[in-house]
Amino acid sequence: MTSMDGRIGLVTGIANDRSFAWFIAKSIIAAGGTCCFTHLPGEKMERRCRKAIQGLGVEDPWLMPMDASDDASMDETFQRLGADHGRLDWLVHSIAFADKDWLQEGKFTATPRDVFTQAMDISAWTYMGMADRARGLMDDGGAMVAMSYYGAEKAVPGYNVMGVAKAALEATTRYLAMELGETGIRVNTISGGPIRTMSSMAVGGFGRILDWVEEKAPLKRNITGEDVGDTAAFLLSPGAAGITGQTIYVDCGYSAMGL
Ligand SMILES: NC(=O)c1ccc[n+]([C@@H]2O[C@H](COP(=O)([O-])OP(=O)(O)OC[C@H]3O[C@@H](n4cnc5c(N)ncnc54)[C@H](O)[C@@H]3O)[C@@H](O)[C@H]2O)c1
């Protein structure tokens, strides 16, 4: 069993109780870990996030607004974490954004520069930005995990600019692992299969992707949030002490298939 006993960390990216981040927090809490949380600024986002956290059985959560596209907002979050807890053992990066107008079939080639830059910034650069701020709090080593998708390595209809950003996220994982390894910090990414969330519903033709995976994946089903949550908790735990710089597939085997 994965043990996160006595380990404290930050979960970013809970929009509601269907978010991957919610399932990751659920598994970490079940393994004995303590979670701090951030939500996207705004009253509605805070309300939704609080409700989802309540569903995890956390009564009085450490919760801050954080806009990862804003350096000052990220600085404030990590400074407050340091002041309140003194250390961080692990970090979950489960955020991404791209303008949904450009996540439609036939709309890759004309992607505007600002749409590309924003997708890369929020979905890839922020892993680096968070890692840089977290490492100062990880005196005794630590572990980080982010969320990617198969569209990083193969062209998936509609995924478009997000696929390019995920490829950058996976490369970022390897470079972070190389640089932070000597301080005992491990950096990994999970390539998760598709599930219905607020973000994924922005991808044109998403329903067809779910049907296709269910038909073609070796396990003949789509993944569950729990599949990803349990793998993330394991990667963040001492049980995964020898694993870093990796993209780990939690996709019912879909990526192993040639046809
Ligand atoms: N749902 C899927 O099919 C799927 C598959 C593989 C990977 N992923 C990845 O999983 C991660 C989580 O997505 P999800 O599917 O749980 O959807 P979600 O909509 O529940 O979560 C996305 C989160 O990103 C946050 N976010 C967006 N812009 C932000 C910003 N500027 N600052 C801070 N937070 C910001 C949102 O507030 C939200 O909480 C993403 O990286 C996504 O690309 C999703």
The ligand as an SDF file (V2000), in Angstrom:
LIG
                    3D

 44 48  0  0  0  0  0  0  0  0999 V2000
   -9.9490   15.1510  -18.6220 N   0  0  0  0  0  0  0  0  0  0  0  0
   -9.1510   14.5130  -19.4450 C   0  0  0  0  0  0  0  0  0  0  0  0
   -9.6020   13.7640  -20.3190 O   0  0  0  0  0  0  0  0  0  0  0  0
   -7.6590   14.6700  -19.3110 C   0  0  0  0  0  0  0  0  0  0  0  0
   -6.8220   13.6640  -19.8300 C   0  0  0  0  0  0  0  0  0  0  0  0
   -5.4410   13.7730  -19.6470 C   0  0  0  0  0  0  0  0  0  0  0  0
   -4.9180   14.8780  -19.0000 C   0  0  0  0  0  0  0  0  0  0  0  0
   -5.7560   15.8550  -18.5170 N   0  0  0  0  0  0  0  0  0  0  0  0
   -5.1420   16.9770  -17.8040 C   0  0  0  0  0  0  0  0  0  0  0  0
   -5.5100   16.9030  -16.4390 O   0  0  0  0  0  0  0  0  0  0  0  0
   -5.3390   18.2020  -15.8640 C   0  0  0  0  0  0  0  0  0  0  0  0
   -6.5790   18.5550  -15.0760 C   0  0  0  0  0  0  0  0  0  0  0  0
   -7.6820   18.7360  -15.9510 O   0  0  0  0  0  0  0  0  0  0  0  0
   -9.1070   18.1010  -15.6620 P   0  0  0  0  0  0  0  0  0  0  0  0
   -9.4340   17.2400  -16.8270 O   0  0  0  0  0  0  0  0  0  0  0  0
   -9.1660   17.5620  -14.2890 O   0  0  0  0  0  0  0  0  0  0  0  0
  -10.0780   19.3590  -15.8430 O   0  0  0  0  0  0  0  0  0  0  0  0
  -10.5760   20.4720  -14.7820 P   0  0  0  0  0  0  0  0  0  0  0  0
  -11.2820   21.4890  -15.6220 O   0  0  0  0  0  0  0  0  0  0  0  0
  -11.3560   19.8450  -13.7020 O   0  0  0  0  0  0  0  0  0  0  0  0
   -9.2270   21.0500  -14.1960 O   0  0  0  0  0  0  0  0  0  0  0  0
   -8.4470   22.0100  -14.8560 C   0  0  0  0  0  0  0  0  0  0  0  0
   -8.0180   23.0080  -13.8160 C   0  0  0  0  0  0  0  0  0  0  0  0
   -7.1150   23.9750  -14.3770 O   0  0  0  0  0  0  0  0  0  0  0  0
   -7.3210   25.1640  -13.6580 C   0  0  0  0  0  0  0  0  0  0  0  0
   -6.7310   26.3210  -14.3140 N   0  0  0  0  0  0  0  0  0  0  0  0
   -6.9120   26.7560  -15.5880 C   0  0  0  0  0  0  0  0  0  0  0  0
   -6.2170   27.8970  -15.7970 N   0  0  0  0  0  0  0  0  0  0  0  0
   -5.5750   28.1720  -14.6210 C   0  0  0  0  0  0  0  0  0  0  0  0
   -4.7290   29.2300  -14.1940 C   0  0  0  0  0  0  0  0  0  0  0  0
   -4.3860   30.2410  -14.9930 N   0  0  0  0  0  0  0  0  0  0  0  0
   -4.2610   29.2040  -12.9180 N   0  0  0  0  0  0  0  0  0  0  0  0
   -4.6080   28.1940  -12.0720 C   0  0  0  0  0  0  0  0  0  0  0  0
   -5.4140   27.1830  -12.4290 N   0  0  0  0  0  0  0  0  0  0  0  0
   -5.8940   27.1790  -13.6780 C   0  0  0  0  0  0  0  0  0  0  0  0
   -8.8440   25.2480  -13.5690 C   0  0  0  0  0  0  0  0  0  0  0  0
   -9.2360   26.1550  -12.5700 O   0  0  0  0  0  0  0  0  0  0  0  0
   -9.1870   23.8100  -13.2370 C   0  0  0  0  0  0  0  0  0  0  0  0
   -9.2430   23.6120  -11.8400 O   0  0  0  0  0  0  0  0  0  0  0  0
   -5.0440   19.1450  -17.0240 C   0  0  0  0  0  0  0  0  0  0  0  0
   -3.6520   19.3220  -17.1360 O   0  0  0  0  0  0  0  0  0  0  0  0
   -5.5790   18.3730  -18.2060 C   0  0  0  0  0  0  0  0  0  0  0  0
   -4.9880   18.7720  -19.4330 O   0  0  0  0  0  0  0  0  0  0  0  0
   -7.1050   15.7590  -18.6460 C   0  0  0  0  0  0  0  0  0  0  0  0
  1  2  1  0
  2  3  2  0
  2  4  1  0
  4  5  1  0
  4 44  2  0
  5  6  2  0
  6  7  1  0
  7  8  2  0
  8  9  1  0
  8 44  1  0
  9 10  1  0
  9 42  1  0
 10 11  1  0
 11 12  1  0
 11 40  1  0
 12 13  1  0
 13 14  1  0
 14 15  2  0
 14 16  1  0
 14 17  1  0
 17 18  1  0
 18 19  2  0
 18 20  1  0
 18 21  1  0
 21 22  1  0
 22 23  1  0
 23 24  1  0
 23 38  1  0
 24 25  1  0
 25 26  1  0
 25 36  1  0
 26 27  1  0
 26 35  1  0
 27 28  2  0
 28 29  1  0
 29 30  1  0
 29 35  2  0
 30 31  1  0
 30 32  2  0
 32 33  1  0
 33 34  2  0
 34 35  1  0
 36 37  1  0
 36 38  1  0
 38 39  1  0
 40 41  1  0
 40 42  1  0
 42 43  1  0
M  CHG  2   8   1  16  -1
M  END
$$$$
